[in-house]
Amino acid sequence: MTHQKDYWAIDQFLTTALGRQAYKITLPCAMPKALMMMAASFIYCKVSCSDIAAVNTLETWGFHLIETNVRLQRPIVPSRSKGDFTIRTAVMSDEEEVVALAARVFSCSRFHVDPQFTNEQANGIKASWIRNFFKGQRGDTLLLVEEGSSIIGFILLLVQNEDVVIDLLGVASTHRRKGAASQMIDAAMASFHDRRRIIVGTQLCNTTSLSAYEKSGFRISGADYVFHYHGAMQS
């Protein structure tokens, strides 16, 4: 038997990063009102774009639509092409440089577009996200792209059975549209050539990212709405 709490859980990562309780809801109709009465709480929920009943429930509860997350995938086919940049695996001494890069290369994430978060908070979440790799708390492989002695991008990868998931990918603004992202994706497929497919999610509003993934052979496989709720429920 499935218990109600299976439909919601504390997000420990966001709770630590934000300094307040953060919860993930997987079934809106099973969410206890007590969660919403907590003035300092942050709650989020991701639902299929086709699940209109869940969308209506969330909007009734006062949740706000923040983004449409597009899922893409492609078969893993190692490429023999060579790019202009150097790709290598991250080592512990890279931590501070990569964390600093992660704190400044994102602008379209759900945290950046939610007006209830400051840019400093949103950047801090991404910095903490990548730092957790170096703590051994997130991701299986982190590949870096370099130009000369400077790190200009990274790709954090998760292995899930036969799939490889791009958990986070970022490139310095000065080096976008120059092939760095596609070269990292090729390197990721070469590293996991024995897996079946590579999967990624990005924001519908991030047309640059969508275009780059499609040029790298990804095709859309689905989409979800992401809702956020801040603070206590209004009476």
N, CA, C and O of each residue as an XYZ file, in Angstrom:
940
protein
N       0.849     -1.203      0.000
C       0.000      0.000      0.000
C       0.878      1.244      0.000
O       1.872      1.321      0.722
N       0.491      2.221     -0.827
C       1.263      3.457     -0.914
C       0.772      4.429      0.148
O      -0.429      4.670      0.266
N       1.703      4.988      0.922
C       1.340      5.935      1.959
C       1.356      7.346      1.407
O       2.022      7.629      0.411
N       0.616      8.229      2.063
C       0.497      9.597      1.584
C       1.852     10.286      1.473
O       2.084     11.061      0.546
N       2.742     10.004      2.414
C       4.029     10.698      2.391
C       4.885     10.289      1.206
O       5.873     10.959      0.907
N       4.528      9.194      0.516
C       5.242      8.827     -0.695
C       5.017      9.869     -1.788
O       5.745      9.891     -2.781
N       4.029     10.721     -1.616
C       3.689     11.719     -2.619
C       4.339     13.075     -2.358
O       4.184     13.990     -3.167
N       5.054     13.225     -1.261
C       5.794     14.452     -0.981
C       6.995     14.132     -0.103
O       6.985     13.155      0.646
N       8.009     14.945     -0.200
C       9.233     14.686      0.565
C      10.017     15.978      0.724
O       9.899     16.899     -0.084
N      10.808     16.028      1.767
C      11.725     17.154      1.951
C      12.842     17.066      0.921
O      13.431     16.002      0.728
N      13.130     18.171      0.266
C      14.273     18.250     -0.638
C      15.447     18.761      0.186
O      15.562     19.958      0.450
N      16.316     17.841      0.587
C      17.416     18.203      1.486
C      18.393     19.168      0.830
O      18.913     20.072      1.484
N      18.639     18.979     -0.444
C      19.580     19.867     -1.139
C      19.078     21.307     -1.119
O      19.813     22.214     -0.730
N      17.815     21.526     -1.542
C      17.281     22.880     -1.582
C      17.076     23.451     -0.189
O      17.226     24.655      0.014
N      16.732     22.595      0.782
C      16.585     23.063      2.160
C      17.896     23.663      2.653
O      17.902     24.715      3.292
N      19.002     22.994      2.355
C      20.318     23.498      2.756
C      20.703     24.740      1.967
O      21.201     25.715      2.531
N      20.470     24.701      0.653
C      20.876     25.819     -0.203
C      20.089     27.093      0.086
O      20.631     28.195      0.001
N      18.800     26.940      0.431
C      17.944     28.105      0.648
C      17.882     28.544      2.102
O      17.505     29.677      2.403
N      18.253     27.644      2.999
C      18.172     27.972      4.412
C      16.752     27.959      4.946
O      16.464     28.591      5.962
N      15.866     27.248      4.274
C      14.484     27.074      4.739
C      13.953     25.750      4.202
O      14.523     25.180      3.272
N      12.869     25.264      4.784
C      12.339     23.971      4.380
C      11.863     24.009      2.928
O      11.123     24.908      2.528
N      12.297     23.023      2.152
C      11.882     22.900      0.762
C      11.301     21.508      0.555
O      11.853     20.517      1.035
N      10.191     21.441     -0.157
C       9.490     20.176     -0.356
C       9.221     19.938     -1.837
O       8.971     20.870     -2.601
N       9.277     18.676     -2.216
C       8.895     18.256     -3.562
C       7.593     17.485     -3.476
O       7.473     16.550     -2.684
N       6.620     17.869     -4.286
C       5.328     17.198     -4.331
C       5.244     16.392     -5.617
O       5.548     16.904     -6.694
N       4.829     15.125     -5.510
C       4.670     14.301     -6.703
C       3.212     14.022     -7.032
O       2.891     13.646     -8.160
N       2.322     14.204     -6.054
C       0.888     14.027     -6.287
C       0.152     15.165     -5.589
O      -0.065     15.100     -4.379
N      -0.236     16.209     -6.325
C      -0.814     17.400     -5.702
C      -2.008     17.131     -4.798
O      -2.124     17.749     -3.739
N      -2.897     16.226     -5.189
C      -4.111     16.011     -4.405
C      -3.826     15.379     -3.047
O      -4.682     15.395     -2.163
N      -2.623     14.818     -2.876
C      -2.275     14.172     -1.609
C      -1.456     15.076     -0.701
O      -1.020     14.644      0.366
N      -1.239     16.324     -1.107
C      -0.401     17.234     -0.334
C      -1.126     17.700      0.926
O      -2.241     18.211      0.828
N      -0.533     17.539      2.097
C      -1.166     18.014      3.334
C      -1.151     19.535      3.422
O      -0.160     20.172      3.066
N      -2.260     20.120      3.900
C      -2.354     21.579      4.016
C      -1.293     22.134      4.967
O      -0.882     23.287      4.843
N      -0.857     21.314      5.907
C       0.128     21.783      6.887
C       1.398     22.280      6.217
O       2.030     23.214      6.710
N       1.783     21.666      5.095
C       2.976     22.111      4.388
C       2.815     23.557      3.916
O       3.747     24.356      3.998
N       1.648     23.869      3.434
C       1.413     25.192      2.862
C       1.227     26.260      3.930
O       1.323     27.452      3.638
N       0.963     25.846      5.157
C       0.784     26.806      6.239
C       2.104     27.234      6.865
O       2.133     28.106      7.733
N       3.204     26.613      6.420
C       4.516     26.959      6.956
C       5.039     28.201      6.234
O       5.335     28.161      5.040
N       5.147     29.294      6.972
C       5.465     30.587      6.367
C       6.803     30.586      5.636
O       6.964     31.300      4.646
N       7.751     29.807      6.103
C       9.095     29.834      5.512
C       9.321     28.720      4.507
O      10.450     28.504      4.066
N       8.267     28.014      4.142
C       8.459     26.861      3.280
C       8.498     27.241      1.799
O       7.962     28.268      1.383
N       9.154     26.375      1.020
C       9.150     26.463     -0.437
C       8.736     25.097     -0.949
O       9.297     24.083     -0.534
N       7.766     25.056     -1.839
C       7.238     23.793     -2.352
C       7.261     23.856     -3.874
O       6.928     24.885     -4.463
N       7.652     22.759     -4.505
C       7.605     22.717     -5.961
C       7.021     21.398     -6.434
O       7.037     20.395     -5.722
N       6.510     21.428     -7.645
C       5.883     20.235     -8.208
C       6.062     20.249     -9.717
O       5.905     21.284    -10.364
N       6.388     19.097    -10.262
C       6.521     18.936    -11.708
C       5.432     17.976    -12.188
O       5.326     16.856    -11.687
N       4.628     18.409    -13.151
C       3.544     17.570    -13.659
C       3.568     17.565    -15.179
O       4.017     18.524    -15.806
N       3.086     16.488    -15.760
C       3.013     16.393    -17.213
C       2.122     17.496    -17.770
O       1.112     17.855    -17.166
N       2.500     18.025    -18.911
C       1.696     19.073    -19.539
C       0.303     18.579    -19.910
O      -0.606     19.383    -20.117
N       0.128     17.268    -19.996
C      -1.181     16.696    -20.335
C      -2.046     16.441    -19.113
O      -3.216     16.086    -19.255
N      -1.493     16.615    -17.906
C      -2.242     16.341    -16.673
C      -2.966     17.607    -16.225
O      -2.533     18.293    -15.299
N      -4.061     17.900    -16.891
C      -4.799     19.132    -16.635
C      -5.396     19.146    -15.232
O      -5.482     20.202    -14.604
N      -5.811     17.976    -14.737
C      -6.383     17.904    -13.391
C      -5.364     18.347    -12.346
O      -5.700     19.090    -11.424
N      -4.122     17.892    -12.488
C      -3.071     18.289    -11.546
C      -2.771     19.777    -11.667
O      -2.552     20.450    -10.660
N      -2.760     20.297    -12.893
C      -2.528     21.721    -13.106
C      -3.609     22.546    -12.405
O      -3.311     23.536    -11.738
N      -4.866     22.128    -12.563
C      -5.970     22.848    -11.923
C      -5.852     22.811    -10.403
O      -6.110     23.808     -9.730
N      -5.459     21.647     -9.864
C      -5.309     21.514     -8.411
C      -4.234     22.454     -7.895
O      -4.433     23.143     -6.895
N      -3.094     22.482     -8.575
C      -1.990     23.335     -8.132
C      -2.357     24.815     -8.205
O      -2.023     25.585     -7.304
N      -3.034     25.209     -9.261
C      -3.422     26.611     -9.389
C      -4.454     26.988     -8.333
O      -4.451     28.113     -7.832
N      -5.338     26.050     -7.994
C      -6.326     26.293     -6.944
C      -5.644     26.516     -5.598
O      -6.085     27.338     -4.795
N      -4.569     25.777     -5.363
C      -3.831     25.892     -4.107
C      -2.938     27.125     -4.063
O      -2.339     27.413     -3.026
N      -2.838     27.852     -5.159
C      -2.026     29.058     -5.168
C      -0.615     28.882     -5.691
O       0.221     29.769     -5.521
N      -0.334     27.748     -6.328
C       0.969     27.550     -6.963
C       1.043     28.387     -8.239
O       0.026     28.680     -8.868
N       2.271     28.766     -8.608
C       2.482     29.555     -9.822
C       3.316     28.767    -10.829
O       4.328     28.160    -10.478
N       2.880     28.786    -12.069
C       3.639     28.145    -13.136
C       4.917     28.929    -13.382
O       4.881     30.129    -13.655
N       6.054     28.235    -13.283
C       7.359     28.886    -13.413
C       8.018     28.583    -14.749
O       8.604     29.470    -15.369
N       7.926     27.346    -15.192
C       8.564     27.014    -16.457
C       7.922     25.785    -17.076
O       7.223     25.016    -16.416
N       8.182     25.629    -18.362
C       7.872     24.386    -19.066
C       9.206     23.717    -19.349
O      10.044     24.250    -20.076
N       9.388     22.540    -18.763
C      10.641     21.804    -18.920
C      10.490     20.796    -20.055
O       9.601     19.945    -20.031
N      11.359     20.903    -21.034
C      11.312     20.030    -22.209
C      12.340     18.920    -22.048
O      13.516     19.181    -21.792
N      11.886     17.673    -22.201
C      12.782     16.522    -22.135
C      13.214     16.120    -23.544
O      12.398     16.030    -24.462
N      14.515     15.881    -23.690
C      15.058     15.452    -24.982
C      15.936     14.236    -24.782
O      16.466     14.017    -23.693
N      16.091     13.446    -25.829
C      16.952     12.271    -25.756
C      17.481     11.929    -27.144
O      16.956     12.372    -28.166
N      18.540     11.126    -27.140
C      19.099     10.622    -28.391
C      19.856      9.342    -28.096
O      20.306      9.136    -26.968
N      20.005      8.468    -29.101
C      20.813      7.254    -28.894
C      22.272      7.638    -28.690
O      22.747      8.635    -29.234
N      22.967      6.843    -27.908
C      24.399      7.077    -27.715
C      25.169      6.465    -28.874
O      25.204      5.247    -29.050
N      25.780      7.333    -29.653
C      26.597      6.913    -30.793
C      27.901      7.698    -30.709
O      27.929      8.879    -31.054
N      28.975      7.066    -30.257
C      30.250      7.778    -30.121
C      30.685      8.426    -31.425
O      30.594      7.818    -32.491
N      31.156      9.655    -31.336
C      31.601     10.392    -32.514
C      33.123     10.393    -32.588
O      33.809     10.432    -31.566
N      33.628     10.349    -33.787
C      35.079     10.399    -33.991
C      35.556     11.814    -34.310
O      36.750     12.041    -34.507
N      34.637     12.747    -34.359
C      35.017     14.118    -34.691
C      35.815     14.750    -33.552
O      35.609     14.422    -32.384
N      36.709     15.643    -33.896
C      37.518     16.342    -32.909
C      37.171     17.828    -32.932
O      37.003     18.419    -33.999
N      37.067     18.418    -31.755
C      36.752     19.828    -31.661
C      37.978     20.675    -31.408
O      39.112     20.197    -31.451
N      37.724     21.938    -31.144
C      38.813     22.889    -30.948
C      39.264     22.992    -29.498
O      40.263     23.641    -29.189
N      38.503     22.332    -28.601
C      38.784     22.483    -27.180
C      39.302     21.183    -26.577
O      39.203     20.114    -27.178
N      39.854     21.305    -25.376
C      40.331     20.146    -24.626
C      39.245     19.704    -23.652
O      38.689     20.517    -22.913
N      38.953     18.413    -23.661
C      37.971     17.840    -22.734
C      38.709     16.922    -21.770
O      39.528     16.106    -22.191
N      38.425     17.052    -20.487
C      39.041     16.165    -19.510
C      38.103     15.951    -18.327
O      37.122     16.675    -18.160
N      38.413     14.965    -17.522
C      37.640     14.670    -16.317
C      38.076     15.597    -15.193
O      39.264     15.879    -15.036
N      37.111     16.068    -14.413
C      37.418     16.968    -13.304
C      38.185     16.253    -12.203
O      37.998     15.060    -11.967
N      39.050     17.003    -11.536
C      39.764     16.508    -10.357
C      39.467     17.467     -9.200
O      38.936     18.557     -9.414
N      39.806     17.064     -7.997
C      39.431     17.830     -6.811
C      39.964     19.268     -6.836
O      39.315     20.179     -6.322
N      41.128     19.468     -7.425
C      41.709     20.812     -7.447
C      40.942     21.773     -8.361
O      41.204     22.975     -8.354
N      40.000     21.251     -9.143
C      39.190     22.097    -10.028
C      37.996     22.716     -9.308
O      37.322     23.582     -9.866
N      37.728     22.284     -8.082
C      36.463     22.616     -7.428
C      36.132     24.104     -7.450
O      35.069     24.480     -7.946
N      36.991     24.948     -6.937
C      36.642     26.356     -6.787
C      36.427     27.047     -8.132
O      35.538     27.889     -8.262
N      37.231     26.697     -9.125
C      37.078     27.318    -10.443
C      35.760     26.898    -11.090
O      35.079     27.722    -11.701
N      35.397     25.629    -10.960
C      34.150     25.142    -11.558
C      32.945     25.701    -10.815
O      31.955     26.081    -11.440
N      33.016     25.755     -9.497
C      31.917     26.313     -8.702
C      31.698     27.777     -9.066
O      30.554     28.207     -9.218
N      32.759     28.539     -9.207
C      32.647     29.953     -9.586
C      32.022     30.095    -10.971
O      31.238     31.013    -11.211
N      32.370     29.191    -11.877
C      31.798     29.222    -13.219
C      30.301     28.921    -13.172
O      29.505     29.585    -13.835
N      29.928     27.911    -12.380
C      28.514     27.532    -12.267
C      27.672     28.664    -11.694
O      26.479     28.763    -11.980
N      28.290     29.515    -10.886
C      27.564     30.607    -10.242
C      27.284     31.775    -11.185
O      26.595     32.721    -10.803
N      27.812     31.724    -12.420
C      27.620     32.874    -13.302
C      27.157     32.531    -14.715
O      26.979     33.435    -15.531
N      26.958     31.250    -15.026
C      26.645     30.914    -16.420
C      25.169     30.621    -16.682
O      24.788     30.371    -17.825
N      24.334     30.648    -15.644
C      22.921     30.317    -15.845
C      22.030     31.545    -15.675
O      22.292     32.409    -14.839
N      20.984     31.605    -16.476
C      20.030     32.713    -16.378
C      18.593     32.291    -16.660
O      17.664     33.060    -16.415
N      18.401     31.080    -17.171
C      17.061     30.633    -17.561
C      16.497     29.542    -16.651
O      15.401     29.044    -16.905
N      17.218     29.165    -15.607
C      16.719     28.094    -14.737
C      15.456     28.542    -14.018
O      15.153     29.735    -13.973
N      14.717     27.589    -13.454
C      13.472     27.933    -12.763
C      13.720     28.828    -11.558
O      12.830     29.572    -11.146
N      14.894     28.764    -10.999
C      15.228     29.626     -9.867
C      15.539     31.048    -10.326
O      15.265     32.010     -9.608
N      16.105     31.176    -11.512
C      16.425     32.501    -12.044
C      15.173     33.231    -12.537
O      15.101     34.457    -12.446
N      14.193     32.498    -13.056
C      13.004     33.157    -13.601
C      11.910     33.364    -12.558
O      10.971     34.124    -12.793
N      12.019     32.698    -11.409
C      11.059     32.885    -10.329
C      11.384     34.208     -9.623
O      12.458     34.331     -9.034
N      10.487     35.196     -9.667
C      10.794     36.505     -9.066
C      10.933     36.476     -7.551
O      11.400     37.444     -6.953
N      10.528     35.366     -6.923
C      10.667     35.258     -5.470
C      12.096     34.925     -5.046
O      12.430     35.010     -3.865
N      12.928     34.550     -5.997
C      14.336     34.294     -5.720
C      15.175     35.444     -6.261
O      14.900     35.958     -7.345
N      16.187     35.846     -5.519
C      17.132     36.832     -6.028
C      18.117     36.129     -6.961
O      18.258     34.907     -6.919
N      18.785     36.898     -7.789
C      19.816     36.308     -8.654
C      20.918     35.657     -7.820
O      21.475     34.626     -8.196
N      21.216     36.275     -6.688
C      22.240     35.714     -5.805
C      21.826     34.333     -5.294
O      22.648     33.419     -5.238
N      20.551     34.180     -4.920
C      20.064     32.877     -4.468
C      20.101     31.860     -5.605
O      20.553     30.730     -5.420
N      19.627     32.263     -6.772
C      19.592     31.353     -7.916
C      21.000     30.915     -8.310
O      21.234     29.735     -8.572
N      21.928     31.854     -8.352
C      23.311     31.513     -8.679
C      23.917     30.602     -7.617
O      24.687     29.693     -7.926
N      23.557     30.862     -6.356
C      24.068     30.043     -5.263
C      23.597     28.601     -5.341
O      24.337     27.680     -4.994
N      22.353     28.404     -5.800
C      21.831     27.045     -5.958
C      22.653     26.276     -6.988
O      23.012     25.121     -6.761
N      22.948     26.908     -8.105
C      23.739     26.238     -9.145
C      25.167     25.966     -8.669
O      25.747     24.927     -8.984
N      25.725     26.906     -7.910
C      27.071     26.710     -7.374
C      27.085     25.537     -6.396
O      27.997     24.711     -6.426
N      26.073     25.463     -5.528
C      25.985     24.355     -4.570
C      25.759     23.032     -5.286
O      26.277     21.995     -4.870
N      24.982     23.073     -6.368
C      24.683     21.886     -7.164
C      25.984     21.248     -7.647
O      26.204     20.050     -7.465
N      26.839     22.057     -8.260
C      28.075     21.505     -8.805
C      29.070     21.184     -7.692
O      29.872     20.261     -7.837
N      29.034     21.928     -6.584
C      29.936     21.630     -5.471
C      29.624     20.258     -4.877
O      30.512     19.567     -4.378
N      28.353     19.876     -4.939
C      27.976     18.576     -4.388
C      28.633     17.418     -5.129
O      28.788     16.332     -4.570
N      29.024     17.642     -6.396
C      29.788     16.592     -7.085
C      31.122     16.372     -6.388
O      31.530     15.235     -6.152
N      31.789     17.453     -6.064
C      33.101     17.341     -5.421
C      32.985     16.795     -4.002
O      33.963     16.279     -3.460
N      31.814     16.899     -3.397
C      31.571     16.315     -2.081
C      31.161     14.847     -2.171
O      30.996     14.174     -1.154
N      31.001     14.360     -3.406
C      30.581     12.978     -3.592
C      29.098     12.763     -3.352
O      28.664     11.649     -3.058
N      28.311     13.849     -3.479
C      26.885     13.773     -3.177
C      25.990     13.856     -4.402
O      24.778     13.674     -4.288
N      26.558     14.125     -5.573
C      25.718     14.231     -6.762
C      26.545     13.939     -8.004
O      27.664     14.431     -8.152
N      25.979     13.133     -8.892
C      26.604     12.883    -10.183
C      27.610     11.751    -10.162
O      28.154     11.398     -9.116
N      27.846     11.189    -11.341
C      28.799     10.093    -11.504
C      30.083     10.536    -12.199
O      31.162     10.016    -11.913
N      29.962     11.497    -13.111
C      31.131     11.979    -13.853
C      30.962     13.471    -14.131
O      29.866     13.934    -14.449
N      32.044     14.203    -14.008
C      32.049     15.613    -14.367
C      33.155     15.834    -15.385
O      34.336     15.659    -15.085
N      32.757     16.223    -16.599
C      33.721     16.520    -17.652
C      33.857     18.029    -17.792
O      32.885     18.771    -17.654
N      35.070     18.465    -18.066
C      35.356     19.887    -18.216
C      35.853     20.175    -19.625
O      36.492     19.333    -20.258
N      35.550     21.375    -20.107
C      36.081     21.816    -21.388
C      36.991     23.005    -21.108
O      36.636     23.918    -20.362
N      38.178     22.975    -21.725
C      39.182     24.010    -21.477
C      39.620     24.666    -22.773
O      39.613     24.069    -23.850
N      40.002     25.928    -22.612
C      40.721     26.625    -23.669
C      41.993     27.144    -23.029
O      41.952     27.997    -22.143
N      43.099     26.636    -23.475
C      44.350     26.941    -22.800
C      44.321     26.360    -21.403
O      44.084     25.164    -21.229
N      44.559     27.188    -20.416
C      44.543     26.712    -19.033
C      43.256     27.090    -18.298
O      43.150     26.896    -17.087
N      42.275     27.631    -19.036
C      41.036     28.100    -18.416
C      39.884     27.116    -18.640
O      39.686     26.620    -19.749
N      39.143     26.845    -17.593
C      37.942     26.018    -17.694
C      36.812     26.913    -18.196
O      36.502     27.928    -17.571
N      36.196     26.546    -19.316
C      35.150     27.383    -19.905
C      33.784     26.705    -19.896
O      32.794     27.301    -20.319
N      33.726     25.472    -19.422
C      32.442     24.784    -19.378
C      32.543     23.453    -18.661
O      33.636     22.962    -18.378
N      31.377     22.875    -18.372
C      31.325     21.592    -17.671
C      30.036     20.863    -18.031
O      29.052     21.469    -18.455
N      30.070     19.548    -17.850
C      28.884     18.724    -18.039
C      28.877     17.671    -16.930
O      29.795     16.857    -16.830
N      27.840     17.696    -16.108
C      27.691     16.758    -15.001
C      26.753     15.647    -15.440
O      25.660     15.915    -15.938
N      27.172     14.404    -15.259
C      26.441     13.254    -15.786
C      26.015     12.293    -14.685
O      26.754     12.047    -13.732
N      24.805     11.756    -14.837
C      24.281     10.715    -13.958
C      24.043      9.468    -14.788
O      23.585      9.558    -15.926
N      24.348      8.310    -14.233
C      24.066      7.044    -14.894
C      22.853      6.416    -14.235
O      22.840      6.186    -13.026
N      21.828      6.139    -15.040
C      20.603      5.514    -14.552
C      20.317      4.294    -15.412
O      19.721      4.394    -16.484
N      20.752      3.143    -14.921
C      20.595      1.885    -15.662
C      21.248      2.007    -17.034
O      22.464      2.174    -17.117
N      20.469      1.926    -18.115
C      21.034      1.983    -19.456
C      21.105      3.397    -20.015
O      21.525      3.601    -21.154
N      20.696      4.365    -19.217
C      20.668      5.747    -19.682
C      21.730      6.593    -18.996
O      22.157      6.300    -17.880
N      22.144      7.638    -19.681
C      23.014      8.666    -19.115
C      22.231      9.973    -19.135
O      21.682     10.358    -20.167
N      22.181     10.653    -17.991
C      21.418     11.894    -17.865
C      22.381     13.069    -17.733
O      23.298     13.048    -16.912
N      22.157     14.092    -18.553
C      22.900     15.337    -18.388
C      22.230     16.098    -17.251
O      21.152     16.667    -17.421
N      22.874     16.103    -16.099
C      22.292     16.710    -14.914
C      22.475     18.223    -14.896
O      21.613     18.959    -14.416
N      23.602     18.672    -15.423
C      23.877     20.112    -15.480
C      24.946     20.346    -16.537
O      25.964     19.655    -16.579
N      24.696     21.329    -17.383
C      25.663     21.686    -18.426
C      25.747     23.206    -18.491
O      24.732     23.897    -18.583
N      26.965     23.707    -18.443
C      27.147     25.148    -18.514
C      28.394     25.518    -19.304
O      29.415     24.833    -19.243
N      28.290     26.610    -20.043
C      29.418     27.120    -20.828
C      29.519     28.621    -20.589
O      28.505     29.318    -20.553
N      30.723     29.110    -20.427
C      30.944     30.542    -20.229
C      30.349     31.328    -21.388
O      30.419     30.896    -22.539
N      29.764     32.485    -21.084
C      29.079     33.280    -22.108
C      30.016     33.673    -23.252
O      29.570     33.860    -24.384
N      31.297     33.796    -22.964
C      32.269     34.193    -23.990
C      32.578     33.082    -24.982
O      33.207     33.321    -26.012
N      32.132     31.855    -24.668
C      32.481     30.724    -25.527
C      31.266     29.947    -26.018
O      31.392     28.793    -26.429
N      30.105     30.564    -25.978
C      28.910     29.890    -26.469
C      28.835     29.964    -27.987
O      29.378     30.871    -28.617
N      28.143     28.979    -28.552
C      27.973     28.876    -30.008
C      29.308     28.695    -30.733
O      29.469     29.104    -31.883
N      30.252     28.076    -30.038
C      31.552     27.792    -30.644
C      31.866     26.299    -30.635
O      32.978     25.886    -30.963
N      30.872     25.494    -30.254
C      31.048     24.050    -30.294
C      31.467     23.404    -28.993
O      31.662     22.189    -28.949
N      31.611     24.182    -27.925
C      32.068     23.610    -26.660
C      31.053     22.621    -26.088
O      31.426     21.546    -25.619
N      29.774     22.986    -26.128
C      28.737     22.110    -25.573
C      28.644     20.803    -26.357
O      28.577     19.726    -25.765
N      28.640     20.897    -27.689
C      28.529     19.687    -28.504
C      29.754     18.796    -28.335
O      29.649     17.571    -28.395
N      30.921     19.414    -28.124
C      32.123     18.620    -27.910
C      32.049     17.872    -26.577
O      32.498     16.730    -26.479
N      31.479     18.519    -25.549
C      31.308     17.834    -24.267
C      30.303     16.696    -24.376
O      30.494     15.641    -23.772
N      29.238     16.901    -25.139
C      28.238     15.840    -25.324
C      28.866     14.652    -26.049
O      28.632     13.500    -25.684
N      29.665     14.937    -27.079
C      30.365     13.853    -27.780
C      31.285     13.090    -26.822
O      31.359     11.862    -26.867
N      31.977     13.823    -25.963
C      32.879     13.190    -24.995
C      32.093     12.352    -23.996
O      32.545     11.286    -23.576
N      30.916     12.839    -23.619
C      30.072     12.076    -22.697
C      29.629     10.761    -23.327
O      29.637      9.722    -22.667
N      29.243     10.800    -24.600
C      28.817      9.576    -25.273
C      29.981      8.608    -25.458
O      29.802      7.391    -25.391
N      31.157      9.148    -25.687
C      32.332      8.287    -25.809
C      32.657      7.621    -24.475
O      33.075      6.464    -24.436
N      32.463      8.360    -23.386
C      32.751      7.815    -22.054
C      31.762      6.725    -21.663
O      32.104      5.808    -20.917
N      30.545      6.826    -22.166
C      29.496      5.862    -21.809
C      28.944      5.188    -23.065
O      27.733      5.073    -23.252
N      29.859      4.751    -23.907
C      29.472      4.153    -25.189
C      28.682      2.859    -25.035
O      28.020      2.413    -25.972
N      28.756      2.256    -23.841
C      28.045      1.005    -23.616
C      26.609      1.216    -23.127
O      25.883      0.246    -22.911
N      26.200      2.463    -22.954
C      24.833      2.764    -22.535
C      23.941      2.980    -23.761
O      24.424      3.092    -24.888
N      22.627      3.037    -23.512
C      21.674      3.049    -24.621
C      21.364      4.442    -25.155
O      21.363      4.657    -26.367
N      21.103      5.379    -24.266
C      20.712      6.709    -24.709
C      21.164      7.768    -23.711
O      21.496      7.465    -22.565
N      21.171      9.010    -24.167
C      21.532     10.136    -23.318
C      20.320     11.066    -23.252
O      19.692     11.345    -24.273
N      19.995     11.541    -22.057
C      18.767     12.288    -21.792
C      19.106     13.635    -21.171
O      20.074     13.757    -20.421
N      18.309     14.637    -21.485
C      18.522     15.965    -20.911
C      17.182     16.690    -20.819
O      16.245     16.386    -21.558
N      17.105     17.648    -19.904
C      15.941     18.509    -19.813
C      16.383     19.961    -19.855
O      17.425     20.314    -19.302
N      15.595     20.799    -20.508
C      15.912     22.224    -20.555
C      14.628     23.023    -20.608
O      13.550     22.456    -20.789
N      14.728     24.321    -20.456
C      13.560     25.179    -20.403
C      13.071     25.517    -21.815
O      13.864     25.740    -22.729
N      11.745     25.547    -21.966
C      11.164     25.907    -23.253
C      11.599     27.304    -23.684
O      11.776     27.565    -24.874
N      11.771     28.205    -22.708
C      12.175     29.577    -23.030
C      13.645     29.683    -23.424
O      14.072     30.700    -23.972
N      14.416     28.639    -23.147
C      15.844     28.660    -23.461
C      16.048     28.145    -24.891
O      16.523     27.029    -25.102
N      15.686     28.968    -25.846
C      15.718     28.537    -27.244
C      17.133     28.246    -27.736
O      17.330     27.402    -28.610
N      18.112     28.942    -27.176
C      19.503     28.683    -27.565
C      19.902     27.268    -27.182
O      20.528     26.558    -27.970
N      19.538     26.858    -25.970
C      19.852     25.516    -25.503
C      19.096     24.466    -26.305
O      19.674     23.451    -26.693
N      17.806     24.699    -26.558
C      17.005     23.747    -27.339
C      17.604     23.550    -28.733
O      17.711     22.425    -29.221
N      17.986     24.647    -29.356
C      18.564     24.567    -30.693
C      19.875     23.794    -30.681
O      20.146     23.004    -31.585
N      20.696     24.027    -29.643
C      21.988     23.342    -29.550
C      21.796     21.840    -29.381
O      22.508     21.048    -29.999
N      20.842     21.447    -28.550
C      20.603     20.021    -28.351
C      20.062     19.367    -29.623
O      20.450     18.249    -29.962
N      19.179     20.054    -30.313
C      18.637     19.483    -31.551
C      19.724     19.336    -32.609
O      19.720     18.372    -33.375
N      20.654     20.286    -32.654
C      21.771     20.181    -33.599
C      22.696     19.027    -33.234
O      23.408     18.498    -34.089
N      22.683     18.635    -31.948
C      23.511     17.516    -31.497
C      22.779     16.179    -31.604
O      23.257     15.164    -31.098
N      21.626     16.180    -32.257
C      20.918     14.932    -32.524
C      19.836     14.575    -31.525
O      19.243     13.501    -31.630
N      19.556     15.444    -30.553
C      18.500     15.175    -29.591
C      17.135     15.469    -30.204
O      16.987     16.343    -31.059
N      16.145     14.711    -29.740
C      14.771     14.939    -30.158
C      13.871     15.018    -28.929
O      14.116     14.345    -27.929
N      12.836     15.839    -29.010
C      11.934     16.032    -27.875
C      11.168     14.745    -27.583
O      10.627     14.105    -28.485
N      11.135     14.379    -26.290
C      10.432     13.162    -25.882
C       9.272     13.450    -24.930
O       8.471     12.557    -24.651
N       9.169     14.674    -24.432
C       8.083     15.003    -23.521
C       8.290     16.375    -22.909
O       9.299     17.036    -23.153
N       7.313     16.795    -22.106
C       7.411     18.106    -21.457
C       6.603     18.110    -20.168
O       5.588     17.424    -20.053
N       7.069     18.890    -19.204
C       6.402     19.018    -17.906
C       6.284     20.484    -17.538
O       7.118     21.311    -17.907
N       5.217     20.785    -16.794
C       5.100     22.096    -16.165
C       5.753     22.030    -14.791
O       5.640     21.019    -14.097
N       6.430     23.094    -14.397
C       7.026     23.172    -13.064
C       6.360     24.318    -12.311
O       6.353     25.460    -12.773
N       5.796     23.997    -11.137
C       5.105     24.971    -10.317
C       5.889     25.230     -9.034
O       6.534     24.331     -8.495
N       5.825     26.475     -8.551
C       6.445     26.859     -7.289
C       5.392     27.449     -6.356
O       4.414     28.055     -6.794
N       5.622     27.254     -5.058
C       4.779     27.865     -4.019
C       5.697     28.400     -2.935
O       6.600     27.699     -2.478
N       5.468     29.647     -2.522
C       6.279     30.270     -1.480
C       5.399     30.688     -0.305
O       4.360     31.322     -0.490
N       5.816     30.332      0.880
C       5.183     30.874      2.073
C       3.849     30.285      2.429
O       3.413     29.295      1.842
N       3.193     30.908      3.407
C       1.940     30.387      3.970
C       0.763     30.637      3.042
O       0.723     31.624      2.308
N      -0.208     29.704      3.093
C      -1.414     29.809      2.296
C      -2.253     30.994      2.787
O      -2.424     31.203      3.988
N      -2.763     31.752      1.834
C      -3.572     32.903      2.194
C      -4.936     32.452      2.682
O      -5.500     31.498      2.147
N      -5.469     33.120      3.682
C      -6.791     32.785      4.210
C      -7.883     33.419      3.361
O      -9.067     33.249      3.650
